[in-house]
Amino acid sequence: MKKNILLLVTLLISSSLITAQGVGSQGTTDARSMGMAKSFSSSFGLYAVGKNPAAVFQDSTSKVELILPLPILNLSAAVGSNFISIDDYNYYFGTKVTDADGKTVGRTLTDTDKQNLKNIFKDGGTIYSDISFQLIGIKIQPSTKFGAISFSLTDRISSTTTLPKNLINLGLDGNLPNQVYDFNDTKFQAWWLRKASFTYSRSLNLLPTLLKEFSIGASINFVSGIFYIGVDHVNTQLVTGEGNIITGKGDFLAYSAFSDDFNVKYNFDDKPQKDFAFNPFPKSAGSGTGFDFGFRGKLQNNISFAFSITDIGSVEWNKNVALFSSNAPIYLDDITDKDQVDTLTSRLTGKDNGKYINSIKTDMATAIHFMIARSNRESNLRSSGKLIAAFEYHQGMNEQPGNSKTPRIVFGVDYSLTKVVGLRSGFSFGGFDKFNWG
């Protein structure tokens, strides 16, 4: 009985991470950067938008650069976790186990299996997804003296989930009395942002005896928010007692906002339910303005350096904005008692305490980026035999989707076999991934 009660509690807490009702330092980027473990050092022109606006300017004879959605959309995507390997996932969750009669049965965990699973979750675990696609981009660089101006329209759909370590401990040790489980390490955020970026970048004749080139750039970003879901906190605490009794306190706060085109119906709203209809250009659920700033230089010995700060700003959500909260005691001793189960569900997820609010404001995924690189060629343009080796430091200023306050250090290499074909590799340490080989 007690196992069943605790399994129910575990499922309810897990479901509250998914929904509150019944690009930063880490995010995806273009293929070249992904091949260098998300390095920014080889990004110039329109591929530098959102990374370092100073690199939009290029020492090039090209006057116009275009990125169009046809014939192939410029899309990047990543999904993963930083705490469990594919082998461990398949062993505990993905591989079917059959008995002697060939029937599918659950895996029976040994004491060693249980301890290994606890060790996997001992620091919690982050699961992330990030999809970015550039719908259109245009850059015009009339002359070196004038500099470069660009416009880019980019969508970013990101989510970050941190699973509390006590979910596993509760599920595996649920029959132990007098245990205290808290879930304050729980996190969940997701959003879809559409960013229209206007950038100006130009070269400056700064310290010519020391610098071969130096450029600065700035972007203003007009952001439309399509949806947002965020858990502010889960300070729920459960205590297992004698006689199959669970007590504690449900303390939960979450927000959500959706475009009108999503036809979301909250459980506290009496309006008729409408079917969801996909629209590639949905109405905005919020808006904001952000800024990027950066500079980039090259010394006489072909050592380059760069610094940028991106996504300074915030988004105010004001369409279909809801708050879900719970701050009440928990008591459960009978899983067959519908009233007790309904009360437990409400106090773990806040689903019966939802209401509309006027607006909420969220920071953008502000981040700083520093790079130093060495090239065997003077020009920034790609050419046969060109080699770039780079060291980079990326630091998120908050924990918004696609961002991390844990620093990320990157070592990347890009070797051009021809003007269009290259070999790239890199390693990164820190951030969500902890370690990444690009």
C-alpha positions in Angstrom: 0.0 0.0 0.0 2.7 2.5 1.0 4.6 1.7 -2.2 1.5 2.6 -4.2 1.0 5.8 -2.4 4.5 6.9 -2.9 4.5 5.9 -6.6 1.4 8.1 -7.0 3.2 11.0 -5.3 6.2 10.6 -7.6 4.1 10.6 -10.7 2.2 13.7 -9.6 5.4 15.6 -8.9 6.9 14.6 -12.2 3.7 15.7 -14.1 3.9 19.1 -12.4 7.2 19.6 -14.2 5.6 19.2 -17.6 2.7 21.7 -17.4 1.1 23.8 -14.7 -2.4 23.0 -15.9 -4.1 19.6 -16.4 20.0 31.3 -27.4 22.2 32.1 -24.3 25.5 30.5 -23.3 24.4 26.9 -24.3 22.0 27.0 -27.2 22.2 25.5 -30.6 23.8 27.4 -33.4 24.9 26.8 -37.0 26.4 23.6 -38.2 29.9 25.0 -38.4 29.8 26.1 -34.8 28.2 22.8 -33.6 31.1 20.9 -35.3 33.4 22.9 -33.0 31.6 22.1 -29.8 29.4 25.3 -30.1 32.4 27.6 -30.8 31.7 31.1 -32.1 35.2 31.8 -33.6 34.3 30.8 -37.2 31.1 32.7 -37.3 31.0 35.8 -39.6 28.4 37.7 -41.5 24.8 36.6 -40.8 26.1 33.6 -38.9 27.4 35.9 -36.2 24.0 37.5 -35.5 23.1 36.6 -31.9 26.7 35.7 -31.1 28.9 38.7 -31.7 27.5 41.6 -33.8 31.0 42.9 -34.5 31.7 39.9 -36.6 28.8 40.7 -39.0 31.3 43.1 -40.6 33.7 41.2 -42.9 36.9 42.1 -44.7 35.3 41.0 -48.0 34.4 42.3 -51.5 30.9 40.8 -51.0 28.3 43.5 -50.9 25.2 41.3 -50.1 24.6 38.1 -48.1 21.3 36.3 -47.9 19.9 33.4 -45.9 16.5 32.2 -47.2 14.1 29.5 -45.9 14.2 27.8 -49.3 15.2 25.3 -50.5 16.5 24.3 -47.0 15.6 26.0 -43.8 18.7 27.0 -41.7 17.8 24.9 -38.7 19.7 23.5 -35.7 18.4 21.3 -32.9 19.8 19.6 -29.8 18.3 17.5 -27.1 20.0 15.7 -24.2 20.9 15.4 -20.6 23.9 15.9 -18.4 23.4 13.1 -15.9 22.6 9.8 -17.6 24.2 7.8 -20.4 22.4 6.1 -23.2 23.4 2.7 -21.8 22.1 3.6 -18.3 18.9 4.9 -19.8 18.3 1.8 -21.8 19.1 -0.5 -18.8 16.7 1.2 -16.4 14.0 2.6 -18.7 14.3 1.6 -22.3 15.1 -2.1 -22.6 12.2 -4.6 -22.4 12.6 -7.6 -20.1 10.9 -10.9 -20.8 10.2 -13.8 -18.4 10.6 -17.6 -19.2 7.3 -17.5 -21.0 8.3 -14.7 -23.3 6.0 -12.1 -21.6 7.2 -8.6 -21.1 7.8 -7.9 -17.4 9.4 -5.1 -15.3 13.1 -5.3 -14.5 13.8 -6.5 -10.9 16.5 -4.2 -9.5 19.2 -5.6 -7.3 20.5 -3.6 -4.4 23.5 -2.7 -6.6 21.2 -1.5 -9.4 19.3 0.7 -6.9 22.5 2.3 -5.6 23.8 2.9 -9.1 20.5 4.6 -10.0 20.7 6.8 -6.9 24.3 7.7 -7.8 23.1 8.8 -11.3 20.6 11.2 -9.7 22.7 12.2 -6.7 23.1 15.8 -8.0 19.7 15.9 -9.7 19.7 15.9 -13.5 19.1 18.4 -16.3 17.3 17.6 -19.5 17.4 20.2 -22.2 16.1 20.8 -25.7 16.8 23.6 -28.1 15.6 24.3 -31.6 16.7 27.3 -33.5 15.9 28.3 -37.1 16.7 31.4 -39.0 13.7 32.2 -41.2 15.4 34.9 -43.2 18.6 37.0 -43.1 20.0 39.8 -45.2 23.3 41.7 -44.8 24.4 44.7 -46.9 28.0 46.0 -46.7 28.3 48.8 -49.3 31.9 49.6 -48.4 34.5 49.1 -45.7 34.1 52.7 -44.6 30.3 52.5 -44.2 30.4 49.1 -42.5 27.6 46.4 -42.6 23.9 46.5 -41.7 21.8 43.3 -41.4 18.3 42.1 -40.6 17.6 38.6 -39.3 14.4 36.8 -38.2 15.1 33.8 -35.9 12.9 31.5 -33.9 14.1 29.8 -30.8 12.2 27.0 -28.9 14.0 26.0 -25.7 13.3 24.0 -22.6 15.2 23.1 -19.5 14.1 20.6 -16.8 16.0 19.7 -13.7 14.7 16.5 -12.0 14.9 16.4 -8.2 17.2 13.7 -6.9 14.6 12.7 -4.3 12.2 11.5 -6.9 14.4 8.4 -7.3 15.1 8.1 -3.6 11.4 8.3 -2.9 10.5 5.7 -5.5 13.2 3.2 -4.4 13.0 3.7 -0.6 9.3 4.4 -0.3 8.8 1.7 2.3 11.1 3.3 4.9 9.4 5.2 7.7 10.5 8.5 9.1 12.2 9.7 5.9 12.0 13.4 4.8 11.9 14.1 1.0 12.2 17.7 -0.3 12.0 18.7 -4.0 13.4 22.2 -3.9 16.0 21.4 -6.7 13.1 21.0 -9.2 13.3 23.4 -12.2 11.3 23.7 -15.4 11.2 26.4 -18.0 10.2 26.5 -21.7 9.6 29.2 -24.3 9.2 30.0 -27.9 10.7 33.3 -28.9 10.8 35.0 -32.3 13.6 37.6 -32.6 13.9 40.3 -35.3 17.4 41.6 -35.1 18.8 44.8 -36.7 22.6 45.0 -36.6 25.2 47.6 -37.5 28.9 46.7 -37.5 31.9 48.5 -38.8 35.7 48.6 -38.8 37.7 51.2 -36.8 41.2 52.3 -37.4 42.3 51.7 -33.8 45.9 51.4 -32.7 47.2 50.5 -36.2 50.7 49.7 -35.1 49.3 47.0 -32.8 46.1 45.9 -34.5 45.6 44.7 -38.1 41.9 45.1 -37.7 39.3 46.1 -35.2 35.5 46.1 -35.5 32.6 46.9 -33.2 28.9 46.1 -33.6 25.5 46.3 -31.9 22.1 44.8 -32.4 18.7 45.7 -31.3 16.3 42.8 -31.0 12.6 43.0 -31.1 11.3 39.9 -29.5 7.8 38.3 -29.8 7.0 35.6 -27.2 4.8 32.8 -28.5 4.6 30.8 -25.3 6.2 30.5 -21.9 5.9 27.9 -19.1 8.0 28.3 -15.9 8.1 26.8 -12.5 9.1 29.5 -10.0 9.7 27.0 -7.2 8.7 23.6 -5.8 9.4 23.6 -2.1 7.2 20.6 -1.4 8.3 18.4 1.5 7.0 14.9 2.3 7.5 12.8 5.5 6.9 9.1 5.6 5.4 7.9 8.9 4.2 4.8 10.5 1.0 3.1 9.3 1.2 4.1 5.7 0.8 7.7 6.5 2.4 10.5 4.4 2.4 14.1 5.7 4.1 17.2 4.5 3.5 20.5 2.8 2.8 21.4 -0.8 4.5 24.6 -1.9 4.4 25.2 -5.6 4.3 28.2 -7.9 4.3 28.3 -11.7 3.4 30.6 -14.5 2.3 30.2 -18.1 1.4 32.3 -21.1 0.2 31.2 -24.6 -0.5 32.8 -27.9 -4.3 33.1 -28.7 -3.6 30.8 -31.7 -2.8 27.9 -29.4 -6.4 27.8 -28.1 -5.3 26.8 -24.6 -8.1 26.2 -22.1 -7.1 26.3 -18.5 -9.1 24.2 -16.1 -10.4 27.2 -14.2 -11.7 28.8 -17.4 -15.3 28.1 -18.5 -14.8 29.1 -22.1 -15.5 26.4 -24.7 -12.5 24.2 -25.7 -11.2 24.8 -29.3 -9.0 22.5 -31.3 -5.4 23.4 -31.7 -4.5 24.6 -35.2 -0.8 24.9 -36.1 0.2 28.3 -37.4 3.8 29.0 -38.4 3.3 32.7 -37.6 1.2 32.6 -34.4 0.1 35.8 -32.6 2.3 37.1 -29.9 1.7 36.3 -26.2 4.4 38.8 -25.1 7.0 41.2 -26.4 10.3 42.7 -25.4 13.4 44.5 -26.6 16.9 43.2 -26.2 20.4 44.4 -27.1 23.7 42.7 -28.2 27.1 44.4 -28.2 30.5 43.2 -29.2 34.0 43.9 -30.5 36.5 41.9 -32.4 40.2 42.5 -33.2 43.2 40.9 -34.8 46.8 41.5 -33.7 49.7 41.7 -36.1 50.6 38.1 -35.5 47.2 36.8 -36.6 45.9 36.3 -33.1 42.3 37.3 -32.9 40.3 38.2 -29.9 36.6 39.0 -29.3 34.1 39.9 -26.6 30.3 40.1 -26.7 27.3 40.3 -24.4 24.1 39.1 -25.9 20.4 39.2 -25.1 20.3 42.1 -22.6 16.6 42.7 -22.0 13.4 41.1 -20.9 10.0 39.9 -22.3 6.7 40.9 -20.8 4.0 38.3 -21.3 0.4 39.6 -21.3 -1.7 37.1 -23.2 -3.4 34.2 -21.5 -1.2 34.5 -18.5 -2.0 32.2 -15.6 -0.6 31.6 -12.2 -0.8 28.2 -10.5 0.1 27.9 -6.8 -0.2 25.7 -3.7 0.8 26.3 -0.1 -1.0 23.9 2.1 -0.5 20.8 4.3 -0.5 17.2 2.8 -1.9 14.2 4.4 -2.5 10.8 2.8 -3.0 7.3 4.3 -5.3 5.7 1.8 -4.7 5.6 -2.0 -8.3 4.4 -2.6 -9.8 7.5 -1.0 -10.7 9.7 -4.0 -11.0 12.9 -1.9 -7.5 12.4 -0.4 -6.0 11.7 -3.9 -7.7 14.7 -5.4 -6.4 16.9 -2.6 -2.9 15.5 -2.9 -3.0 16.2 -6.7 -4.1 19.8 -6.2 -1.5 20.5 -3.5 1.4 19.0 -5.5 0.6 20.7 -8.8 -1.5 23.7 -7.9 -4.0 22.7 -10.6 -7.0 23.8 -8.5 -5.5 27.1 -7.6 -5.0 28.6 -11.0 -6.1 32.0 -12.0 -5.5 34.6 -14.7 -3.1 37.5 -14.0 -2.3 40.6 -16.0 1.3 39.9 -16.9 4.7 38.5 -16.0 8.1 39.5 -17.0 11.0 37.2 -17.8 14.7 38.1 -18.4 16.2 37.1 -21.7 19.0 34.6 -21.7 21.8 37.2 -21.2 25.3 35.8 -21.6 28.9 37.0 -22.1 31.3 35.5 -24.6 35.1 35.8 -24.9 37.3 34.3 -27.6 41.0 34.2 -28.5 42.1 32.4 -31.7 45.1 31.9 -33.9 44.9 31.5 -37.7 47.6 30.7 -40.3 46.0 33.1 -42.7 45.4 36.9 -42.6 42.0 37.0 -44.1 38.8 36.1 -42.2 37.5 34.5 -45.4 37.6 30.8 -45.9 40.3 29.5 -48.1 42.0 26.2 -48.9 44.5 25.2 -46.1 43.2 27.8 -43.6 43.5 26.6 -40.0 41.8 28.3 -36.9 42.5 27.1 -33.4 40.3 28.8 -30.7 39.8 29.1 -27.0 36.5 30.5 -25.8 34.7 31.3 -22.5 30.9 31.5 -22.3 29.0 32.6 -19.2 25.3 32.8 -18.8 24.0 35.5 -16.4 20.9 33.6 -15.5 19.3 30.2 -15.8 16.8 31.0 -18.5 16.1 28.3 -21.2 19.3 27.8 -23.3 21.4 29.5 -20.7 23.5 28.4 -17.7 25.4 30.3 -15.0 27.9 27.5 -15.0 30.8 28.7 -17.2 31.5 26.8 -20.5 35.1 26.6 -21.9 35.6 25.6 -25.5 38.6 24.4 -27.5 37.8 24.3 -31.2 39.7 23.7 -34.5 38.5 24.5 -38.0 40.6 23.4 -41.0 39.4 24.4 -44.5 40.1 21.7 -47.2 38.5 24.1 -49.8 36.5 27.3 -49.6 33.3 25.3 -48.8 34.6 22.0 -47.3 36.2 21.8 -43.9 37.1 19.6 -41.0 36.0 20.7 -37.6 36.2 19.4 -34.1 36.2 20.7 -30.6 35.7 20.0 -26.9 33.8 22.0 -24.3 33.8 21.7 -20.5 31.1 23.0 -18.2 27.6 24.4 -18.8 24.7 22.0 -19.2 26.7 19.3 -21.0 29.6 19.3 -18.5 31.6 17.7 -21.4 30.9 17.9 -25.1 32.9 16.6 -28.1 31.7 18.4 -31.2 
